[in-house]
C-alpha cells in the first residue's frame, strides 16, 4: 500500500537588508500596512524602504538627514493622517515628517524643549487623534497633540519628574477600554500609557478629559517589592486589545527579568514573572492579537512567549541571532 504523502510546511520567507547606514542601527519599524520600512542610526540618517508583497525585497525610496545626533527611535502614525513618521534623538529633539510628494519628506513639526536626549516615542491610537508621547533622559515625558488646524499647530503637555535619572521607554494603551462580560460598552474609550525609567520604576498614566496626565495610583500601589524591577527599565509594551475584559503590560530591565502585568475588568493589577534570562533584556513586542510576546535579549536571542489555559506563560520558540 502506498504511503500517504504529506506536504512539509513551508518556512516563512526570510530576507536580510543592507541598509548602508554608516553606524549602529537603533530602530527598525514597519508601517501600518507593512509596505514600508523605516530605519534610524547613529549616523543621524533615517532611511525609508519600500517592501515587496512577499517581504523579501527592500528598495530604498528616501534618505532623510534628520537630526544632529544619534537617532534612537522612529514611529509611524496611522495612515488616516497620511504618510507621517516621527523621530527622536540624542540632540534633544522630536521631529515629525510627512511625505508631501512621492519620496519627498518634509519636516512639519519639531519639539526641542526637552533638556536631554529623547529616548523613546510612541504614537497614540488613531481614535485619540494625532498624538505623540515622548520619553526623555531629563526624566520628563511630553504629550504632543496636533490640533487639526491649517496652521499645523500642536498642543504640548509636559510631565516633569515622571522618573528619576531618566525615562527610557513609553507605550500607549489600546483606545478601546477592556470589555466587561456583564456590562459591555463597545463605545468605551481610554487614554492611558505606560513608561519605564532608569529609576527601576514602571509607571502607568491616564489622560483626563482636560488633557492633564495623572498617575494611576492603582498600578503604583502594586508595583512594590518584590513585584518590581531592580535595574534600569529598558522597555515597556502595552498589549493590543482583543476584546477580552483584561489589559496587559510587559516590562523588561537590566536585572534580566521580564514582568507581565494584567488587570481584569474592575480588578487589581497582578504581576507574573517569566523565567530569568541569561542576559539583559532590551526590547519587547506584542503580536497584533496581543497574545504572543517577543523578547529580545543582549545574548542575541529572541524568544516568543504565550500564556496557557492555566494562566502560566511558556516559551513557544527561541531564535538565535547566529
C-alpha positions as CSV (number, residue, x, y, z in Angstrom):
1,X,0.0,0.0,0.0
2,X,1.4,3.4,-1.0
3,X,2.3,5.6,1.9
4,X,0.3,8.8,2.2
5,X,2.2,11.9,1.1
6,X,2.0,14.9,3.3
7,X,3.5,18.2,2.2
8,X,6.0,19.6,4.6
9,X,5.1,23.1,5.9
10,X,6.9,25.9,4.2
11,X,9.0,28.2,6.3
12,X,8.2,31.9,6.3
13,X,10.3,33.9,3.9
14,X,13.4,35.5,5.3
15,X,15.4,38.3,3.9
16,X,18.4,40.3,5.0
17,X,18.7,44.0,4.3
18,X,21.8,46.0,3.8
19,X,20.7,49.5,4.9
20,X,24.1,51.0,4.1
21,X,23.9,53.0,7.3
22,X,27.4,54.2,8.3
23,X,26.9,53.5,12.1
24,X,24.9,51.4,14.5
25,X,21.2,50.9,13.7
26,X,19.0,51.7,16.7
27,X,15.4,51.1,15.4
28,X,13.5,49.4,12.6
29,X,9.8,49.9,12.1
30,X,7.2,48.7,9.5
31,X,4.3,51.0,8.7
32,X,0.6,50.1,9.4
33,X,0.3,48.0,6.2
34,X,3.8,46.5,6.3
35,X,4.6,48.1,2.9
36,X,7.3,50.5,4.2
37,X,10.3,50.1,6.5
38,X,11.9,52.9,8.4
39,X,15.4,52.6,9.9
40,X,17.4,55.0,12.0
41,X,21.0,55.1,13.1
42,X,23.8,56.9,14.9
43,X,24.8,58.3,11.5
44,X,21.9,60.7,12.0
45,X,20.0,59.4,9.0
46,X,16.5,58.0,8.6
47,X,16.1,55.6,5.6
48,X,12.7,54.6,4.1
49,X,12.5,51.3,2.2
50,X,9.6,50.0,0.0
51,X,8.8,46.4,0.9
52,X,7.7,43.9,-1.7
53,X,4.4,42.0,-1.1
54,X,6.3,38.8,0.0
55,X,8.6,41.0,2.2
56,X,11.7,39.6,0.7
57,X,12.7,42.7,-1.3
58,X,13.5,46.1,0.0
59,X,14.1,49.2,-2.2
60,X,15.4,52.4,-0.8
61,X,12.9,55.2,-1.5
62,X,14.2,58.1,0.7
63,X,17.1,59.1,2.9
64,X,16.5,61.9,5.4
65,X,19.2,63.8,7.2
66,X,17.1,64.1,10.2
67,X,19.0,65.1,13.4
68,X,22.2,66.5,14.8
69,X,22.9,63.4,16.9
70,X,22.2,59.7,17.0
71,X,18.6,58.8,16.3
72,X,17.2,56.4,18.8
73,X,13.7,55.6,17.6
74,X,11.2,56.1,14.7
75,X,7.4,55.7,14.8
76,X,4.8,55.6,12.1
77,X,1.4,57.4,12.5
78,X,-1.8,55.7,11.5
79,X,-2.4,56.1,7.7
80,X,-5.6,58.1,8.2
81,X,-3.2,61.0,8.9
82,X,-1.2,60.4,5.7
83,X,2.4,59.2,5.4
84,X,3.6,60.6,8.8
85,X,6.8,59.5,10.6
86,X,8.2,60.7,13.9
87,X,11.8,60.5,15.1
88,X,13.7,61.2,18.4
89,X,17.4,61.8,19.0
90,X,20.2,62.5,21.4
91,X,20.1,66.1,20.1
92,X,17.0,66.6,22.5
93,X,14.6,67.0,19.5
94,X,11.5,65.2,18.4
95,X,10.7,65.7,14.7
96,X,7.5,64.8,12.7
97,X,7.9,64.1,9.0
98,X,5.3,63.9,6.2
99,X,5.6,62.7,2.7
100,X,4.2,65.6,0.7
101,X,5.2,64.2,-2.7
102,X,6.3,60.7,-3.5
103,X,9.8,60.1,-1.9
104,X,9.9,63.7,-0.7
105,X,9.7,64.0,3.1
106,X,9.2,67.4,4.8
107,X,9.6,68.2,8.5
108,X,6.2,69.5,9.6
109,X,6.9,69.9,13.3
110,X,9.8,70.0,15.7
111,X,9.7,69.9,19.5
112,X,13.0,70.9,21.2
113,X,12.1,71.7,24.8
114,X,13.5,68.6,26.5
115,X,16.7,69.2,28.4
116,X,18.4,66.0,27.5
117,X,18.2,63.1,25.0
118,X,14.8,62.0,23.9
119,X,15.0,58.2,24.2
120,X,11.6,56.9,23.0
121,X,8.5,57.9,21.2
122,X,5.1,56.4,20.6
123,X,2.0,57.5,18.6
124,X,-1.3,57.1,20.4
125,X,-4.2,55.0,18.9
126,X,-5.7,56.9,16.0
127,X,-9.0,57.2,17.8
128,X,-7.3,59.7,20.1
129,X,-6.1,61.9,17.2
130,X,-2.6,62.6,16.0
131,X,-0.9,62.4,19.4
132,X,2.7,61.6,20.1
133,X,4.2,60.6,23.5
134,X,7.9,61.2,24.2
135,X,10.2,59.9,26.9
136,X,13.4,61.8,27.8
137,X,16.6,61.3,29.7
138,X,15.7,64.5,31.6
139,X,13.1,62.4,33.5
140,X,10.1,64.0,31.9
141,X,7.5,62.8,29.4
142,X,5.8,65.0,26.9
143,X,2.5,64.6,25.0
144,X,2.3,66.4,21.7
145,X,-1.1,66.7,20.0
146,X,-1.9,68.1,16.6
147,X,-4.8,70.5,16.9
148,X,-6.0,69.7,13.4
149,X,-5.8,73.2,12.2
150,X,-4.5,74.6,8.9
151,X,-1.5,76.3,10.5
152,X,-0.2,73.0,11.8
153,X,-0.2,74.0,15.5
154,X,0.4,71.5,18.2
155,X,-0.6,71.3,21.9
156,X,2.4,70.5,24.1
157,X,1.9,68.9,27.6
158,X,4.9,68.0,29.8
159,X,5.0,65.8,32.9
160,X,8.2,66.8,34.7
161,X,10.0,64.4,37.0
162,X,8.0,61.4,35.7
163,X,11.1,59.3,36.5
164,X,14.2,59.9,38.5
165,X,17.5,59.9,36.5
166,X,15.7,59.5,33.1
167,X,12.9,57.8,31.1
168,X,13.8,55.1,28.6
169,X,10.6,53.7,27.2
170,X,6.9,54.6,26.6
171,X,3.9,52.8,25.2
172,X,0.2,53.6,24.7
173,X,-2.8,51.6,25.8
174,X,-5.3,50.5,23.2
175,X,-8.0,53.1,22.8
176,X,-10.8,50.6,23.5
177,X,-11.3,50.1,27.2
178,X,-11.5,46.4,28.3
179,X,-14.9,44.9,27.7
180,X,-17.0,43.6,30.5
181,X,-18.9,40.4,30.2
182,X,-21.7,41.8,32.4
183,X,-21.9,45.4,31.2
184,X,-20.5,45.5,27.7
185,X,-19.9,49.0,26.3
186,X,-18.3,48.9,22.9
187,X,-18.0,52.8,22.8
188,X,-15.9,53.0,26.0
189,X,-12.6,54.7,25.3
190,X,-9.4,55.1,27.4
191,X,-6.4,57.3,27.1
192,X,-3.5,55.8,29.0
193,X,0.2,55.0,28.7
194,X,3.0,53.2,30.5
195,X,6.6,54.4,31.0
196,X,9.8,52.8,32.2
197,X,12.7,54.7,33.7
198,X,16.3,54.5,34.9
199,X,14.9,54.5,38.5
200,X,13.7,51.0,38.1
201,X,10.0,52.1,38.1
202,X,7.3,51.2,35.7
203,X,4.5,53.9,35.8
204,X,1.0,54.0,34.3
205,X,-0.5,57.3,33.4
206,X,-4.0,58.4,32.5
207,X,-5.1,61.3,30.4
208,X,-8.0,63.3,31.7
209,X,-10.7,64.9,29.5
210,X,-8.9,68.2,30.0
211,X,-5.6,66.7,28.7
212,X,-3.8,66.5,32.1
213,X,-1.6,63.5,32.7
214,X,-2.1,61.8,36.1
215,X,-0.5,58.7,37.6
216,X,-2.6,55.5,38.0
217,X,-2.4,55.0,41.8
218,X,-3.9,51.5,41.5
219,X,-0.9,50.3,39.5
220,X,1.7,52.2,41.6
221,X,0.3,50.6,44.8
222,X,1.0,47.1,43.3
223,X,4.4,48.0,41.8
224,X,6.3,47.4,45.1
225,X,8.8,44.8,46.3
226,X,9.0,42.0,45.4
227,X,6.9,42.8,42.4
228,X,9.3,45.4,40.8
229,X,12.4,45.5,38.8
230,X,15.8,46.2,40.4
231,X,17.6,47.7,37.4
232,X,17.0,50.2,34.7
233,X,13.8,49.6,32.7
234,X,14.8,49.1,29.1
235,X,11.3,48.7,27.5
236,X,7.6,48.6,28.3
237,X,4.8,47.4,25.9
238,X,1.1,47.6,26.4
239,X,-0.6,44.7,24.6
240,X,-3.2,45.3,21.9
241,X,-6.8,44.8,22.8
242,X,-8.6,41.6,21.5
243,X,-11.9,42.4,23.1
244,X,-11.3,40.5,26.4
245,X,-12.1,42.0,29.8
246,X,-8.4,42.3,30.7
247,X,-5.4,44.5,29.8
248,X,-1.8,43.5,29.9
249,X,1.6,45.3,30.1
250,X,5.0,43.8,29.7
251,X,8.2,45.3,31.1
252,X,11.9,44.3,30.9
253,X,15.0,45.6,32.6
254,X,18.7,45.3,33.1
255,X,18.0,42.9,36.0
256,X,17.5,40.2,33.3
257,X,13.8,39.9,34.1
258,X,10.5,40.3,32.2
259,X,7.4,41.0,34.2
260,X,3.8,40.8,32.8
261,X,1.1,42.9,34.5
262,X,-2.5,42.1,33.9
263,X,-5.7,43.7,35.2
264,X,-9.1,42.2,34.8
265,X,-12.1,44.5,34.4
266,X,-12.6,46.2,37.7
267,X,-9.8,44.3,39.4
268,X,-6.3,44.9,40.7
269,X,-3.1,44.7,38.7
270,X,-1.4,41.2,39.0
271,X,2.2,40.5,38.3
272,X,3.8,37.4,36.8
273,X,7.5,36.9,36.1
274,X,8.9,35.0,33.1
275,X,11.8,32.6,34.0
276,X,15.1,34.5,34.4
277,X,17.0,35.4,31.3
278,X,20.8,34.9,30.8
279,X,21.4,38.5,29.6
280,X,20.0,42.0,29.9
281,X,16.6,42.2,28.2
282,X,16.4,45.1,25.8
283,X,13.1,45.1,23.8
284,X,9.6,43.7,23.9
285,X,7.0,43.4,21.2
286,X,3.4,42.0,21.2
287,X,1.8,40.2,18.3
288,X,-1.2,42.0,16.6
289,X,-3.6,39.8,18.6
290,X,-1.8,40.7,21.9
291,X,-1.4,37.0,22.9
292,X,2.3,36.4,22.0
293,X,5.2,38.4,23.4
294,X,8.5,38.6,21.7
295,X,11.5,39.2,24.0
296,X,14.9,40.4,22.7
297,X,17.9,40.0,25.0
298,X,21.6,41.0,24.9
299,X,22.8,37.5,24.1
300,X,21.3,37.7,20.6
301,X,18.3,35.6,21.3
302,X,14.7,36.4,20.5
303,X,12.1,34.3,22.4
304,X,8.4,34.0,21.9
305,X,6.1,33.5,24.9
306,X,2.4,32.8,25.2
307,X,0.0,32.3,28.2
308,X,-1.6,28.9,28.5
309,X,-5.1,28.0,29.7
310,X,-3.6,27.5,33.2
311,X,-2.6,31.2,33.1
312,X,1.1,30.3,33.0
313,X,3.4,31.8,30.5
314,X,5.5,29.4,28.4
315,X,8.2,29.8,25.7
316,X,7.0,28.9,22.2
317,X,10.2,29.4,20.3
318,X,13.8,30.6,20.7
319,X,15.6,32.3,17.7
320,X,19.4,32.7,18.0
321,X,20.9,35.5,16.0
322,X,23.8,33.4,14.9
